[in-house]
Amino acid sequence: MASAPVIDITQETAVSSAKDIAWTGKVHSYRPKGDWRTRVDAGINFHDDAIAELDPVDFEVIRQKLWTINMAHGDTITRISGSPVLATLDFNMSILTEDAEVVLNAPYVQFLNAGAPLGIRYILEHYSKLPGIDDGDIYCCNDPWIAACHQMDVLFAAPIFVEGRLFGWVANAGHQYDLGGIVPGGWPQNSEDVHSDPVVLPPFKLVEKGVMRPDLEAMYLRQSRLPDMVALDLRAQIAGVVFARDQVMALCTRFGATTVKAAMRRMLDQAQQNFQRKLNAIPDGTWTETRYIDEPLPGIRHNQRTQLTVTKRGDRLAVSNAGTDAQTIGTNGIPFVTWAGSITGIVSVSMLFEQLFAYGGGERQIDYEPTPGLLTCVDHPAAVSGGILHSVPMMNAMQAILARMMACDPDTKEDLVAPCADYVLPVLVGFDDRGNFFGQAILDCFACGSGARSFGDGIDSGGPTFSPLSMILNVEQIEQWYPLMCLYRRSDRDSGGAGKWRGGNGLRVAITPYRAQSMSIVTNTGGQGATTQNGQGLFGGYPSPASHYLIRHDTDLNERMVARVLPQGAIDLTGDTVWLSGKSNGTSLGHGDVFEVRIGGGGGYGDPLERDPALVERDLADDAVSQDAAERIYGVIAGDAEATTARRKALRAERRAWSRQETDTAAATAATGELDRAVHEYVIARDVDGERILACAHCGERLAGYSGSYKAGALMHEGPVTQIPSAPDPARFIDDPMVLRRFACPGCLTQIATEIARAEDAVFPEMRLGLN
């Protein structure tokens, strides 16, 4: 392994111009051309017939039955799999049309099966003649430049044939624990390129006409440190697609294939039309979100920038990664399929949930405009397996953008949610007391705090927005499978972002080795989850603080246990303290040592000084917020209404001393004659003196022209990230100075925005209404 500090992260790959891009899956990711079906073998007979008139009762029965099939597909996997990873529902599945349009996605990890349409179209385009696509076949793929989010999220896809014609597909993608690579578990943070990652397998036919090929299964299992577990997971995922395929075929027998196909097409059309309706209710404009990613390799104390830009024009979205840093060696990159899945996944849970996640219809309205060779669309041979957690800050970026867009319409504003926590993922590896190798990912981040809403608090340990059904394992299960003891798993005070509505708090979890010959910790973290922030705040709400990994060596735990006194926190124990960075590849954990991971909370919503003092006092009583946060951020003096009023008045007055921004340079927009329109929790668009402007919704103060940045007319305070309650100092692990910026209306002094940025970076525009 190369010494991390000598890596030159300035060795960037060249970014191709648009005319040179060959989206073949070789260097750049696979993206099928518009005429891809012309390269499908003529021997494939597509079933694309549908009845013209569909009975509404038949439609609803078929629609609900397809949903039930998809959900039972997930149940089938968990019933057969013996993996603790799949037991947490770290998978997703879908039902697709004959040409791989997603009819139904399931409410598990949203982005995980985003590669199904790409992988199936790749199979149709490249393998429809040899080795062919037949009834009973199942293809497998974990190639990130074709269909997998990373190598461990393995795709299984089965065609559905009805009367000899290709009717549709079913597919799933699930995280298989170990498929090789230089670090157990499949998240190697020290990979300089893909050749140190787990094995990459382009699509291949693992099951042929209903029979698994033993030669290919042996090849597949040979890569793993835990072949028995992987063999069981392999069969679980195969069983899932077999079950779903057979159930769809039975549905066709019951109602007729042309009736079922008509229902599938209506589901897609309804989702498209519903998405169009929601988009048309939002003003045209461009929204951007910037997030940073720490440590290209362990020990490199710098971060890299990503930017997501969404332009809404009419009923269409154009999505770009322009402004993102070029890929380098290391593990900060994700492929196109993960980036695109981060977008569709958030659209599904935010705007298509009532359409049963039929995101194929919604995706018809999205134009992806990625530049390859950037960190959010990396080219081969970038290391991608260890970078999979960076999909979460990308989803959180889309969550923030979509929330800001949805705030422009009263109907969709009720559905918006602030981003949840970024993902922290410790992996334990070693040998138990019988000499057996073990590996366990602690997936407790599936109990992170959810983001606040426009009308209420986030849910403590509510889980990530992007995975509605994922869960954490019972402690007893983990202790039964692995040589460890869980000391506590408890709610974490101040881990949610402050706001008018508070982000949900996360957890603190601690374990110690128990009957282990050896144990070490591998840490993996998305974005800046271990240095700077977790969930981004919305409309003046605070971001949630960073998480942490902490080891206490040579503690007095045994003495406490003998005295029957369990520790309430790892920091309370005696012993030496080691803080682990977001990326590390093996720190020993010995007898009597304690490891604690802090799971983050969700972002806050709105100015904290607008929070009902009674809610703050309730939070104090529940130990959900600290007294410091109550007084310093919320301005609440418990039990003293007069002192609270005075404290809040003083905190607002402090904002008057914040600095003025430069005058907005956007060209003036003529008055439109429209009524006042909310475009933000605290910003309205209105006509004033012949001009369309952005003004404070509370006091009417002019902030910018209609096409300008509302932050330009705001007061701004720039300070350390540690102003966030319970936030650590990012300088522990990164050298790039990070700051928290807060923006307030100059008139009424309402806090209208927050952002975290490198000190050297300009203020983020966030929203520009109107189009050039």
Residue pairs with C-beta under 8 A, 6 or more apart in sequence:
1 182
1 190
2 190
2 192
4 190
4 297
4 298
4 299
4 300
5 299
5 300
7 192
7 296
7 297
7 300
7 329
7 330
9 296
9 297
9 300
9 302
9 304
9 328
9 329
9 330
10 328
11 328
11 329
12 326
12 327
12 328
13 326
13 327
13 328
13 373
13 379
13 382
14 373
15 326
15 371
15 372
15 373
15 374
16 28
16 372
16 373
21 28
21 372
22 28
23 29
23 30
23 31
23 32
23 33
24 30
25 122
25 143
25 145
25 146
25 202
26 145
26 380
27 145
27 379
27 380
28 145
28 336
28 372
28 379
28 380
29 144
29 145
29 146
29 335
29 336
29 337
29 372
29 377
29 379
30 118
30 122
30 145
30 146
30 147
31 118
31 336
31 368
32 118
32 121
32 122
32 125
36 121
36 124
36 125
37 99
37 124
39 125
39 126
40 124
40 125
40 128
41 128
41 129
41 132
43 128
43 129
43 132
44 124
44 128
44 133
44 166
45 164
45 165
45 166
46 98
46 99
46 165
46 166
47 98
47 162
47 163
47 165
47 166
47 167
47 168
47 257
47 261
48 98
48 99
48 261
49 257
49 258
49 261
50 258
50 259
50 261
50 262
50 265
51 256
51 258
51 259
51 262
52 262
54 259
54 262
54 263
54 266
58 255
58 259
58 263
59 262
59 263
59 266
62 251
62 255
62 259
62 260
62 263
63 263
63 267
63 356
65 251
66 95
66 103
66 104
66 248
66 251
66 263
66 264
66 267
67 104
67 356
69 95
69 244
69 247
69 248
69 251
70 93
70 94
70 95
70 104
70 105
70 106
70 244
71 106
72 243
72 244
72 247
73 93
73 106
73 170
73 172
73 240
73 241
73 243
73 244
74 89
74 91
74 93
74 106
74 108
74 240
74 469
76 236
76 239
76 240
76 243
76 244
77 86
77 91
77 93
77 172
77 174
77 236
77 237
77 239
77 240
78 86
78 87
78 89
78 236
79 236
80 232
80 235
80 236
80 239
81 87
81 174
81 232
81 233
81 236
81 237
82 229
82 232
82 233
83 176
83 177
83 229
83 232
83 233
83 236
84 440
84 441
84 443
84 473
84 477
84 478
84 481
85 175
85 176
85 177
85 441
85 443
86 174
86 175
86 233
86 236
87 473
87 477
88 443
88 446
88 470
88 471
88 472
88 473
89 108
89 109
89 467
89 469
89 470
89 471
90 108
90 109
90 112
90 174
90 175
90 443
90 470
91 108
91 109
91 112
91 113
91 172
91 173
91 174
91 175
91 237
92 105
92 106
92 108
92 109
92 110
92 111
92 112
92 113
92 172
92 173
93 106
93 108
93 113
93 170
93 171
93 172
93 173
93 240
93 241
93 244
94 102
94 103
94 104
94 105
94 106
94 113
94 116
94 170
94 171
94 172
95 102
95 103
95 104
95 168
95 169
95 170
95 244
95 248
95 264
96 102
96 103
96 116
96 117
96 120
96 168
96 169
96 170
96 171
96 360
97 103
97 168
97 169
97 261
97 264
97 265
97 268
97 360
98 166
98 167
98 168
98 169
99 121
99 124
100 116
100 117
100 120
100 121
100 124
100 169
101 117
101 268
101 360
102 116
102 117
102 358
102 359
102 360
102 363
103 168
103 264
103 267
103 268
103 358
103 360
104 267
104 356
104 357
104 358
105 113
105 348
105 357
105 358
105 359
106 113
106 357
106 469
107 349
107 357
107 467
107 468
107 469
108 467
108 468
108 469
108 470
109 466
109 467
109 470
110 341
110 344
110 345
110 346
110 348
110 349
110 357
110 395
110 466
110 467
111 149
111 338
111 341
111 342
111 344
111 345
111 391
111 395
111 466
112 149
112 153
112 173
112 174
112 175
112 341
113 155
113 171
113 172
113 173
113 341
114 149
114 337
114 338
114 340
114 341
114 344
114 345
115 141
115 146
115 147
115 148
115 149
115 153
115 155
115 173
115 337
115 341
116 147
116 155
116 157
116 169
116 171
116 173
117 360
118 146
118 147
118 337
119 139
119 141
119 146
119 147
119 148
119 155
119 157
119 171
119 203
120 157
120 169
120 171
122 141
122 146
122 147
122 203
123 133
123 139
123 157
123 203
124 133
126 203
127 133
127 139
127 203
127 205
131 205
131 208
133 159
133 166
134 159
134 161
134 208
134 209
135 159
135 161
135 164
135 209
136 207
136 208
136 209
136 210
136 211
137 158
137 159
137 205
137 207
137 208
137 209
138 156
138 157
138 158
138 205
138 206
138 207
138 238
138 241
138 242
139 155
139 156
139 157
139 158
139 203
139 204
139 205
139 206
140 154
140 155
140 156
140 201
140 203
140 204
140 205
140 206
140 220
141 147
141 148
141 154
141 155
141 157
141 201
141 202
141 203
141 204
142 148
142 151
142 152
142 153
142 154
142 155
142 179
142 198
142 199
142 200
142 201
143 151
143 200
143 201
143 202
143 203
144 150
144 151
144 200
144 335
144 337
144 338
144 384
144 385
145 335
145 336
145 379
145 380
146 202
146 203
146 337
147 155
147 203
147 337
148 154
148 155
148 173
148 337
149 173
149 334
149 335
149 337
149 338
149 341
149 388
149 391
150 186
150 334
150 338
150 384
150 385
150 387
150 388
151 179
151 181
151 186
151 197
151 198
151 199
151 200
151 384
151 385
152 175
152 176
152 177
152 178
152 179
152 186
152 187
152 198
152 385
152 388
153 173
153 174
153 175
153 388
154 173
154 174
154 175
154 176
154 179
154 237
155 171
155 172
155 173
156 171
156 172
156 173
156 206
156 237
156 238
156 240
156 241
157 169
157 170
157 171
157 241
158 169
158 170
158 171
158 207
158 241
158 242
158 244
158 245
159 166
159 168
159 169
159 245
160 166
160 167
160 168
160 169
160 170
160 245
160 248
160 249
161 167
162 249
162 252
162 257
163 257
167 248
167 252
167 257
167 261
168 248
168 264
170 241
170 244
170 245
170 248
171 241
172 237
172 240
172 241
174 233
174 236
174 237
176 186
176 224
176 230
176 233
176 234
177 185
177 186
177 224
177 226
177 229
177 230
177 233
177 439
177 441
178 184
178 185
178 186
178 198
178 224
178 225
178 226
178 229
178 230
178 439
179 186
179 198
179 199
179 223
179 224
179 230
180 186
180 198
180 199
180 223
180 224
180 225
181 188
181 191
181 196
181 197
181 198
181 199
181 385
182 188
182 190
182 191
182 196
183 189
183 190
183 191
183 386
183 522
183 585
183 586
184 225
184 427
184 429
184 437
184 439
184 522
185 427
185 429
185 439
185 441
185 522
186 198
186 385
187 385
187 386
187 388
187 389
187 425
187 427
187 522
187 524
188 196
188 197
188 198
188 331
188 383
188 385
188 386
188 585
189 295
189 297
189 298
189 331
189 386
189 522
189 523
189 524
189 583
189 584
189 585
190 196
190 297
190 298
190 331
190 386
190 585
191 197
191 330
191 331
191 383
191 385
191 386
192 297
192 329
192 330
192 383
193 329
193 381
193 382
193 383
194 200
194 380
194 381
194 382
194 383
194 384
194 385
195 381
196 383
197 383
197 384
197 385
197 386
198 223
198 385
199 223
201 220
204 216
205 213
205 216
206 212
206 213
206 216
206 217
206 220
206 238
207 213
207 238
212 238
217 231
217 234
220 230
220 234
221 227
221 230
221 231
221 234
224 230
225 437
225 439
226 437
226 439
248 260
251 260
252 260
267 355
267 356
267 358
267 361
268 358
268 360
268 361
268 364
269 361
270 355
270 358
270 361
271 352
271 355
271 358
271 359
271 360
271 361
271 362
272 361
272 362
272 364
272 365
273 361
274 351
274 352
274 354
274 355
274 361
274 362
275 315
275 347
275 351
275 352
275 361
275 362
275 365
276 315
276 365
277 315
278 351
278 409
278 411
278 412
279 312
279 314
279 315
279 316
279 317
279 365
280 314
280 315
281 408
281 409
281 411
281 412
282 312
282 405
282 406
282 408
282 409
282 412
283 312
283 408
283 677
283 679
283 685
283 769
283 770
284 312
284 313
284 314
284 769
284 770
284 771
285 311
285 312
285 767
285 768
285 769
285 770
285 771
286 309
286 310
286 311
286 312
286 767
286 768
286 771
287 309
287 310
287 312
287 401
287 404
287 405
287 766
287 767
287 768
288 307
288 308
288 309
288 310
288 323
288 401
288 764
288 765
288 766
288 767
289 307
289 308
289 397
289 398
289 400
289 401
289 536
289 764
289 766
290 305
290 306
290 307
290 308
290 323
290 397
290 757
290 761
290 764
291 305
291 306
291 307
291 308
291 393
291 394
291 396
291 397
291 527
291 528
291 536
292 303
292 304
292 305
292 306
292 527
292 528
292 532
292 736
292 738
292 758
293 303
293 304
293 305
293 306
293 332
293 375
293 390
293 393
293 526
293 527
293 528
294 302
294 303
294 525
294 527
294 528
294 530
294 531
294 532
294 581
294 582
294 583
294 733
294 734
295 301
295 302
295 303
295 330
295 332
295 581
295 582
295 583
295 733
295 734
296 302
296 304
296 328
296 329
296 330
296 331
296 332
297 329
297 330
297 331
297 583
298 581
298 583
298 584
298 585
299 581
300 330
301 733
301 734
301 735
301 736
302 734
302 735
302 736
303 528
303 531
303 734
303 736
303 758
304 325
304 328
304 332
304 375
305 323
305 324
305 325
305 758
305 761
306 321
306 324
306 325
306 375
306 376
306 390
306 393
306 394
306 397
307 321
307 322
307 323
307 324
308 319
308 320
308 321
308 376
308 394
308 397
308 398
308 401
309 319
309 320
309 321
309 322
309 323
310 317
310 318
310 319
310 320
310 398
310 401
310 402
310 405
311 317
311 318
311 319
311 320
311 771
312 405
313 771
315 365
316 365
316 366
316 367
317 365
317 366
317 367
318 366
318 367
318 369
319 343
319 366
319 367
319 368
319 369
319 370
320 369
320 370
320 371
321 339
321 370
321 371
321 374
321 376
321 377
322 369
322 371
324 371
324 374
324 375
324 376
325 374
325 375
326 373
326 374
326 375
327 333
327 373
327 374
327 375
327 378
327 379
327 382
329 383
330 383
331 383
331 384
331 385
331 386
331 387
331 583
332 375
332 387
332 390
333 375
333 376
333 378
333 382
333 383
333 384
333 387
333 390
334 375
334 376
334 377
334 378
334 384
334 387
334 388
334 390
334 391
334 394
335 377
335 378
335 382
335 384
336 368
336 370
336 372
336 377
338 384
338 388
338 391
338 394
339 370
339 376
339 377
339 391
339 394
340 368
340 370
341 391
342 391
342 394
342 395
342 397
342 398
343 366
343 368
343 398
344 359
344 362
344 363
344 366
345 395
345 398
345 466
346 395
346 398
346 399
346 402
346 465
346 466
347 359
347 362
347 363
347 366
347 398
347 402
348 357
348 359
348 362
349 357
349 465
349 466
349 468
350 399
350 402
350 403
350 406
350 415
350 416
350 417
350 465
351 362
351 402
351 406
351 412
351 415
352 358
352 359
352 361
352 362
353 415
355 361
355 362
370 376
370 377
371 377
372 378
372 379
373 379
375 390
376 394
378 384
386 524
386 583
389 422
389 423
389 425
389 524
389 525
389 526
389 527
389 529
390 526
390 527
391 526
392 422
392 423
392 464
392 466
392 526
392 527
392 529
393 422
393 526
393 527
393 528
393 529
395 419
395 465
395 466
396 419
396 420
396 422
396 527
396 535
396 536
397 419
397 536
399 417
399 418
399 419
399 420
399 451
399 465
399 466
400 418
400 419
400 536
400 538
400 603
402 416
403 416
403 417
403 418
403 419
403 538
404 538
404 680
404 766
404 767
405 412
406 412
406 413
406 415
406 416
407 413
407 416
407 454
407 539
407 678
407 679
407 680
407 681
408 677
408 678
408 679
408 680
410 678
413 454
414 454
414 455
416 453
416 454
416 538
417 450
417 451
417 452
417 453
417 458
417 465
417 602
418 451
418 452
418 453
418 458
418 497
418 499
418 503
418 535
418 536
418 537
418 538
418 541
418 602
418 603
418 604
418 605
419 451
419 465
419 535
419 536
419 602
419 603
420 448
420 449
420 450
420 451
420 458
420 463
420 464
420 465
420 466
420 534
420 535
420 602
420 603
421 445
421 448
421 449
421 464
421 506
421 529
421 534
421 535
421 544
421 547
421 599
421 600
421 601
421 602
422 525
422 526
422 527
422 528
422 529
422 533
422 534
422 535
422 547
422 600
423 445
423 448
423 464
423 525
423 526
423 529
424 445
424 523
424 524
424 525
424 526
424 529
424 530
424 547
424 549
424 582
424 597
424 598
424 599
424 600
425 441
425 442
425 443
425 445
425 523
425 524
425 525
426 441
426 442
426 521
426 522
426 523
426 524
426 549
426 595
426 597
427 439
427 440
427 441
427 442
427 521
427 522
427 523
427 524
428 438
428 439
428 440
428 441
428 442
428 482
428 484
428 511
428 519
428 520
428 521
428 522
428 589
429 437
429 438
429 439
429 440
429 519
429 520
429 522
429 586
430 437
430 438
430 483
430 513
430 516
430 517
430 518
430 519
430 520
431 437
431 438
431 516
431 517
431 518
432 438
432 482
432 483
432 515
432 516
432 517
433 483
433 515
433 516
433 517
435 517
438 481
438 482
438 483
440 478
440 481
440 482
440 484
442 478
442 509
442 511
442 597
443 472
443 473
444 472
444 489
444 507
444 509
444 597
444 599
445 464
445 599
445 600
446 463
446 464
446 467
446 470
446 471
446 472
447 461
447 462
447 463
447 471
447 472
447 506
447 507
447 599
448 461
448 462
448 463
448 464
448 504
448 506
448 507
448 534
448 599
448 600
448 601
448 602
449 458
449 459
449 460
449 461
449 462
449 495
449 496
449 503
449 504
449 505
449 506
449 535
449 544
449 600
449 601
449 602
450 458
450 459
450 462
450 463
450 464
450 465
450 503
450 504
450 602
451 458
451 465
451 497
451 503
451 504
451 535
451 538
451 602
451 603
451 605
452 458
452 496
452 497
452 499
452 501
452 502
452 503
452 504
452 538
452 541
452 602
452 603
452 604
452 605
452 606
453 501
453 605
454 501
454 605
454 681
455 501
456 501
457 496
457 501
457 502
457 503
457 504
457 615
458 496
458 501
458 502
458 503
458 504
458 601
458 602
458 603
459 504
460 491
460 496
460 504
460 505
460 506
460 601
460 624
461 491
461 504
461 505
461 506
461 507
462 504
462 602
463 470
463 471
464 470
475 486
475 489
478 484
478 486
479 485
479 486
479 514
483 513
483 514
483 515
483 516
483 519
484 511
484 512
484 513
484 514
484 516
484 519
485 511
485 512
485 513
485 514
486 509
486 510
486 511
487 510
487 511
487 512
487 557
487 566
487 567
487 594
488 508
488 509
488 510
488 566
488 567
488 568
488 569
489 507
489 508
489 509
489 510
490 507
490 508
491 505
491 506
491 507
491 508
491 623
491 624
492 505
492 506
492 507
492 508
492 598
492 599
492 601
493 505
493 623
493 624
493 625
493 626
493 726
494 505
494 545
494 625
494 626
494 629
494 725
494 726
495 505
495 506
495 534
495 544
495 545
495 598
495 599
495 600
495 601
495 726
496 502
496 503
496 504
496 505
496 506
496 535
496 544
496 601
496 602
496 604
496 624
497 503
497 534
497 535
497 537
497 541
497 542
497 543
497 544
497 601
497 602
497 603
497 604
497 724
498 537
498 541
498 542
498 604
498 608
498 611
498 625
498 629
498 633
498 634
498 724
498 725
499 537
499 538
499 540
499 541
499 542
499 603
499 604
499 605
499 606
499 607
499 608
499 611
500 540
500 541
500 604
500 605
500 606
500 607
500 608
500 610
500 611
501 541
501 604
501 605
501 606
501 611
502 604
502 611
502 615
502 619
502 624
502 625
503 535
503 537
503 541
503 544
503 601
503 602
503 603
503 604
503 605
504 601
504 602
505 601
505 624
506 534
506 544
506 547
506 598
506 599
506 600
506 601
507 598
507 599
508 569
508 596
508 597
508 598
508 599
509 596
509 597
509 599
510 567
510 569
510 570
510 594
510 595
510 596
510 597
511 594
511 595
512 557
512 589
512 592
512 593
512 594
512 595
513 519
513 589
513 590
513 591
513 593
518 588
519 588
519 589
519 590
520 586
520 587
520 588
520 589
521 549
521 551
521 580
521 584
521 586
521 587
521 589
521 595
522 584
522 585
522 586
523 530
523 549
523 580
523 581
523 582
523 583
523 584
523 587
524 582
524 583
525 547
525 582
525 583
528 546
528 582
528 730
528 738
528 756
529 546
529 547
529 582
529 600
530 546
530 547
530 548
530 549
530 581
530 582
530 733
531 546
531 582
531 728
531 730
531 732
531 733
531 734
531 738
532 546
532 721
532 730
532 734
532 738
532 756
533 543
533 544
533 545
533 546
533 721
533 724
533 727
533 756
534 543
534 544
534 545
534 546
534 547
534 600
534 601
534 602
534 603
535 543
535 544
535 600
535 601
535 602
535 603
536 543
536 603
536 755
536 756
537 543
537 544
537 603
537 604
537 605
537 754
538 603
538 604
538 605
538 606
538 681
539 605
539 606
539 607
539 680
539 681
539 682
539 752
539 753
540 606
540 607
540 608
540 681
540 682
540 742
540 743
540 750
540 751
540 752
540 753
540 754
541 603
541 604
541 605
541 606
541 607
541 608
541 754
542 603
542 604
542 608
542 633
542 724
542 725
542 754
543 603
543 604
543 724
543 740
543 754
543 756
544 600
544 601
544 602
544 603
544 604
544 724
545 600
545 601
545 724
545 725
545 726
545 727
545 728
546 600
546 727
546 728
546 730
547 597
547 598
547 599
547 600
548 579
548 596
548 597
548 598
548 728
549 579
549 580
549 581
549 582
549 584
549 595
549 596
549 597
549 598
550 570
550 571
550 577
550 578
550 579
550 580
550 595
550 596
550 597
550 598
551 577
551 578
551 580
551 587
551 589
551 593
551 594
551 595
551 596
552 570
552 571
552 573
552 575
552 576
552 577
552 578
552 593
552 594
552 596
553 575
553 576
553 577
553 578
553 590
553 593
554 574
554 575
554 576
554 590
554 592
554 593
555 573
555 574
555 575
555 592
555 593
555 594
556 573
556 574
556 575
557 567
557 573
557 592
557 594
558 592
560 566
560 567
560 573
567 573
567 594
569 596
570 594
570 595
570 596
571 577
571 596
573 594
575 593
575 594
578 587
579 732
580 587
581 733
582 733
589 595
605 681
606 681
606 682
607 682
607 750
607 751
607 752
608 633
608 634
608 635
608 751
609 634
609 635
609 648
609 651
609 652
609 750
609 751
610 750
611 634
611 636
613 634
613 636
613 641
613 644
616 625
616 630
616 634
616 636
616 638
617 630
617 636
617 638
617 639
619 625
619 630
620 627
620 630
620 638
625 634
625 725
626 725
626 726
627 638
628 725
629 725
629 726
630 636
630 637
630 638
631 637
631 647
632 725
633 725
635 644
635 647
635 648
635 650
635 651
636 644
636 647
636 648
637 643
637 644
637 647
652 749
653 749
655 715
655 717
655 744
655 749
655 751
656 715
656 749
658 715
658 716
658 717
658 742
658 744
659 715
659 716
659 717
659 718
660 715
660 716
660 746
661 711
661 712
661 713
661 714
661 715
661 716
661 763
662 712
663 712
664 704
664 705
664 708
664 709
664 712
664 713
665 708
666 704
666 705
666 706
666 707
666 708
666 709
666 768
667 705
667 707
668 691
668 705
669 691
669 692
669 693
669 705
669 706
669 707
669 770
670 690
670 691
670 692
671 687
671 688
671 690
671 691
671 692
672 687
672 692
673 687
674 685
674 687
674 692
676 684
676 685
676 686
677 684
677 685
677 686
678 684
678 697
679 685
679 694
679 767
679 769
680 697
680 710
680 752
680 767
681 697
681 752
682 696
682 697
682 698
682 745
682 750
682 752
683 694
683 695
683 696
683 697
683 703
683 710
683 752
684 694
684 695
684 696
684 697
685 692
685 693
685 694
685 695
685 706
685 769
686 692
686 693
686 695
687 693
688 695
688 702
691 705
691 706
692 705
692 706
693 702
693 703
693 704
693 705
693 706
694 702
694 703
694 704
694 705
694 706
694 708
694 710
694 713
694 769
695 701
695 702
695 703
696 703
696 745
696 747
696 748
696 750
696 752
698 745
698 747
698 748
698 750
699 745
699 747
699 748
699 750
700 747
701 713
701 745
701 746
701 747
701 748
702 713
703 710
703 711
703 712
703 713
703 714
703 745
704 710
704 711
704 712
704 713
706 769
706 770
707 768
707 769
707 770
708 768
709 763
709 765
709 766
709 767
709 768
710 752
710 753
710 766
710 767
711 743
711 753
711 763
711 764
711 765
711 766
713 746
714 743
714 744
714 745
714 746
714 752
714 753
715 743
715 744
715 745
715 746
715 749
716 741
716 742
716 743
716 744
716 763
717 741
717 742
717 744
718 739
718 740
718 741
718 759
719 739
719 740
719 742
720 729
720 739
720 740
721 727
721 729
721 730
721 738
721 739
721 740
721 756
722 728
722 729
723 740
724 740
730 736
730 738
731 737
736 758
737 758
737 759
737 760
738 756
738 757
738 758
738 759
739 756
739 757
739 758
739 759
740 754
740 755
740 756
741 754
741 755
741 756
741 757
741 763
742 751
742 753
742 754
743 751
743 752
743 753
743 754
743 755
744 750
744 751
744 752
745 752
753 766
755 763
755 764
755 766
757 763
757 764
